[in-house]
Amino acid sequence: MGESTDVIRLSAWVHGRVQGVGFRWWTRSRALELALTGHATNARDGRVHVVAEGPMDDCARLLELLRSGDTPGRVTLVVESWEPARGEMTGFEER
């Protein structure tokens, strides 16, 4: 995946009871603490799609937090993919 300082894009589909429980707000707070840009978006099927860009180490830390069991609601599975950052996002939004 490259050097830890490389800017990368994390895409994570979070499964479980993650809508209507403050999950997107919690994710936004953690992402902003890590100075990541991106968004957390509810999907129609009940999942939350988290997209974050920043240094590899910080994106990996956000992924750890999503899987930590300390989130609002109940996460049963997180499916992630990685790609080069696109750089088109500013801030971190709940959608």
C-alpha positions as CSV (number, residue, x, y, z in Angstrom):
1,M,0.0,0.0,0.0
2,G,3.0,2.4,0.0
3,E,4.6,4.7,2.5
4,S,2.8,5.7,5.7
5,T,2.9,9.4,4.6
6,D,1.4,8.8,1.2
7,V,-2.0,10.3,0.8
8,I,-4.5,7.6,0.1
9,R,-8.3,7.0,-0.2
10,L,-10.1,4.6,2.0
11,S,-13.5,3.4,1.0
12,A,-15.3,1.4,3.8
13,W,-18.7,-0.2,3.7
14,V,-19.9,-0.6,7.2
15,H,-22.5,-3.3,7.9
16,G,-24.7,-3.8,11.0
17,R,-27.0,-1.5,12.9
18,V,-25.3,1.7,11.9
19,Q,-28.1,4.0,10.8
20,G,-30.2,6.1,13.2
21,V,-27.7,5.6,16.1
22,G,-25.3,8.5,15.6
23,F,-22.8,6.5,13.6
24,R,-22.1,9.0,10.9
25,W,-21.7,11.8,13.4
26,W,-19.3,9.6,15.4
27,T,-17.3,8.7,12.3
28,R,-17.1,12.4,11.3
29,S,-15.7,13.3,14.7
30,R,-13.1,10.6,14.5
31,A,-12.1,11.6,11.0
32,L,-11.8,15.3,11.9
33,E,-9.6,14.3,14.9
34,L,-7.3,12.5,12.4
35,A,-7.5,15.5,10.0
36,L,-9.0,13.4,7.2
37,T,-11.3,14.6,4.5
38,G,-14.3,12.7,3.1
39,H,-17.8,11.7,4.0
40,A,-20.0,9.1,5.8
41,T,-23.2,8.4,3.8
42,N,-26.2,6.2,4.6
43,A,-27.0,3.6,1.9
44,R,-30.5,2.5,1.2
45,D,-29.7,-1.1,2.3
46,G,-28.8,0.0,5.8
47,R,-25.0,0.2,5.5
48,V,-22.9,3.3,5.9
49,H,-20.3,4.2,3.2
50,V,-17.3,5.9,4.6
51,V,-14.8,7.6,2.2
52,A,-11.7,9.2,3.7
53,E,-8.6,10.7,2.3
54,G,-5.3,11.5,4.1
55,P,-2.0,9.9,5.2
56,M,-2.1,6.1,5.1
57,D,-1.5,5.7,8.8
58,D,-4.4,8.0,9.7
59,C,-6.8,6.3,7.2
60,A,-5.7,2.9,8.7
61,R,-6.4,4.3,12.2
62,L,-10.0,5.3,11.1
63,L,-10.5,1.8,9.8
64,E,-9.4,0.4,13.1
65,L,-11.8,2.6,14.9
66,L,-14.7,1.6,12.6
67,R,-13.9,-2.1,13.6
68,S,-13.2,-1.4,17.3
69,G,-16.6,-2.2,18.8
70,D,-16.6,1.2,20.4
71,T,-18.9,2.8,17.7
72,P,-22.5,3.7,18.2
73,G,-24.9,0.9,17.1
74,R,-23.4,-2.4,16.2
75,V,-20.9,-3.0,13.4
76,T,-20.9,-6.6,12.1
77,L,-18.6,-6.2,9.1
78,V,-16.4,-3.6,7.5
79,V,-15.4,-4.1,3.9
80,E,-12.6,-1.8,2.8
81,S,-10.8,-0.9,-0.4
82,W,-7.8,1.4,-1.0
83,E,-6.9,3.6,-4.0
84,P,-4.9,6.7,-4.7
85,A,-6.4,9.9,-3.3
86,R,-8.3,12.0,-5.7
87,G,-8.0,15.3,-3.7
88,E,-11.5,16.6,-4.5
89,M,-12.9,16.7,-1.0
90,T,-12.6,19.3,1.8
91,G,-13.7,18.8,5.3
92,F,-15.7,15.7,6.4
93,E,-19.4,15.5,5.8
94,E,-22.3,13.5,7.1
95,R,-24.5,12.7,4.1
